[in-house]
Amino acid sequence: MVGMAIAGGSGASINDGSCMYGPLPNYLVSTGTDIVALSDQAGDFAQSCGRCYEVQCNPSSFTDGYGNHIDRTYGCNQGSVIVTVTDSCPCDYPANAYSNRRWCCGDMYHMDLSQTAFSKLADLGLGVIGIKYRTVDCPGGFVPSPRAASGDFPAGTKK
């Protein structure tokens, strides 16, 4: 399947992701700091916490959520990266400071890759790339469990 990805956070900690894993050493996540946030508009978003994807850069052009054309027919590295879902990319929630209409509400499947994962696929300076992806088994079989609910968000559903 195809979509697009942007370079998100550093991936140094998954404590604040919407999957609400809480304090969990990165070495316990089978993909380390190669993590991802899925758009909450994606068809497979429900129950995605802990799922793994293999992602590859796909030279392509696309349009962001504001209608801007982006050419990324260049700059892909060879190979792929396996990432674990630890967060969400909320589309359009006016009361939510993390809402991201530009990328999370687009007409393409969208992932926010950690910087460590993105840099394995393309130069971080590109900021956004086309991708090919598929669901895979997580390496080592370890899948963390969401912690109990906190604040206004049920466990594993924070937006």
CORLIN-V705883 format. One record per residue. N is the residue number from 1. PSI is psi in whole degrees, -180 to 180 (999 if undefined). OMEGA is omega in whole degrees, 0 to 359 (NA if undefined). Layout:
N,PSI,OMEGA + N,PSI,OMEGA
//
This chain:
1,158,182 + 2,158,179 + 3,-156,177 + 4,160,180 + 5,148,172 + 6,160,176 + 7,114,181 + 8,-141,183 + 9,176,185 + 10,-25,183 + 11,6,181 + 12,-21,180 + 13,139,176 + 14,13,184 + 15,-31,186 + 16,5,180 + 17,155,183 + 18,-12,174 + 19,-12,172 + 20,46,178 + 21,-20,179 + 22,-164,181 + 23,108,182 + 24,116,180 + 25,134,182 + 26,-29,181 + 27,-14,177 + 28,-15,176 + 29,125,189 + 30,-20,178 + 31,11,179 + 32,-129,180 + 33,9,173 + 34,87,185 + 35,170,186 + 36,151,169 + 37,130,177 + 38,147,173 + 39,136,178 + 40,0,175 + 41,-8,181 + 42,142,180 + 43,-29,181 + 44,21,181 + 45,-42,183 + 46,134,178 + 47,29,183 + 48,-15,182 + 49,129,180 + 50,-9,179 + 51,150,177 + 52,145,177 + 53,145,167 + 54,127,185 + 55,139,179 + 56,142,176 + 57,139,182 + 58,106,180 + 59,121,184 + 60,172,173 + 61,149,181 + 62,177,182 + 63,135,178 + 64,180,183 + 65,-11,178 + 66,5,178 + 67,7,178 + 68,132,178 + 69,134,180 + 70,123,179 + 71,114,175 + 72,48,178 + 73,10,182 + 74,167,168 + 75,2,181 + 76,140,169 + 77,159,175 + 78,157,175 + 79,-174,183 + 80,174,178 + 81,145,175 + 82,129,183 + 83,154,176 + 84,136,177 + 85,121,179 + 86,-2,187 + 87,172,176 + 88,159,175 + 89,98,185 + 90,135,184 + 91,-83,189 + 92,93,178 + 93,97,186 + 94,-32,181 + 95,-3,184 + 96,116,181 + 97,-19,182 + 98,0,179 + 99,139,185 + 100,80,182 + 101,-35,185 + 102,-44,185 + 103,-40,190 + 104,-13,181 + 105,12,185 + 106,178,181 + 107,6,178 + 108,156,172 + 109,137,187 + 110,139,174 + 111,138,167 + 112,108,179 + 113,144,172 + 114,157,180 + 115,-36,180 + 116,-39,179 + 117,-46,181 + 118,-44,184 + 119,-18,175 + 120,-18,182 + 121,-32,183 + 122,170,177 + 123,134,180 + 124,-28,181 + 125,-22,178 + 126,-32,176 + 127,-39,180 + 128,141,180 + 129,159,169 + 130,151,181 + 131,158,164 + 132,143,183 + 133,159,174 + 134,151,176 + 135,136,178 + 136,164,172 + 137,142,178 + 138,136,178 + 139,138,178 + 140,-9,177 + 141,1,182 + 142,127,174 + 143,118,180 + 144,160,178 + 145,139,178 + 146,147,177 + 147,174,180 + 148,157,180 + 149,149,175 + 150,146,179 + 151,-137,184 + 152,3,188 + 153,126,172 + 154,154,181 + 155,130,176 + 156,9,183 + 157,8,182 + 158,134,178 + 159,999,NA
//
